[in-house]
Amino acid sequence: MKTNVGLTDKIIRVLVAVLIASLYFMGKIDGTLSIILLIIATIFIATSFISFCPIYSIFGLSSKNK
């Protein structure tokens, strides 16, 4: 598995995930929307830790500096 997520992309993904989690725990989002956003946040965290995004791979993209 070739890494395709750069440092800036990782930081943005983690910040978005933290924002989503904060909104959920503060009660600003709920219901189906909260479930969908929490799944997205989990995916963002996972892809930032493993430095690989399957969607980037499908489209041949990379945010990693070469």
C-alpha positions in Angstrom: 0.0 0.0 0.0 1.6 3.2 -1.2 1.0 6.3 1.0 -0.8 9.1 -0.7 -1.8 11.5 2.1 0.5 14.4 2.9 1.2 16.2 6.2 -1.1 19.1 5.4 -3.9 16.8 4.4 -3.5 14.8 7.6 -3.8 17.9 9.7 -6.9 19.0 7.9 -8.5 15.6 8.3 -7.8 15.5 12.0 -9.1 19.0 12.5 -12.3 18.3 10.6 -12.8 15.1 12.7 -12.2 16.9 15.9 -14.7 19.6 14.8 -17.4 17.0 14.0 -16.8 15.2 17.3 -17.0 18.5 19.2 -20.3 19.4 17.5 -21.7 15.9 18.4 -20.7 16.0 22.0 -22.0 19.6 22.4 -25.3 18.4 21.1 -25.3 20.7 18.0 -25.8 17.7 15.6 -28.0 14.7 16.2 -30.0 12.0 14.5 -29.0 10.5 11.1 -26.8 13.4 10.3 -24.6 12.9 13.4 -24.2 9.2 12.6 -23.1 9.9 9.0 -20.7 12.7 10.2 -19.2 10.5 12.9 -18.5 7.8 10.3 -16.8 10.3 8.1 -14.8 11.6 11.1 -13.7 8.0 11.9 -12.6 7.5 8.3 -10.7 10.8 8.3 -8.9 9.8 11.5 -8.1 6.3 10.2 -6.8 7.6 6.8 -4.7 10.2 8.4 -3.0 7.7 10.7 -2.3 5.1 8.0 -1.4 7.9 5.4 -3.5 6.2 2.7 -6.8 7.2 1.2 -8.6 4.6 -1.0 -10.5 7.3 -2.9 -7.2 9.1 -3.8 -5.9 5.7 -5.0 -8.9 5.1 -7.2 -8.5 8.5 -8.9 -4.7 8.4 -9.0 -4.4 11.4 -6.6 -1.8 12.2 -4.0 -1.4 15.0 -1.5 2.0 13.7 -0.5 5.1 15.7 -1.5 7.3 13.5 -3.7 
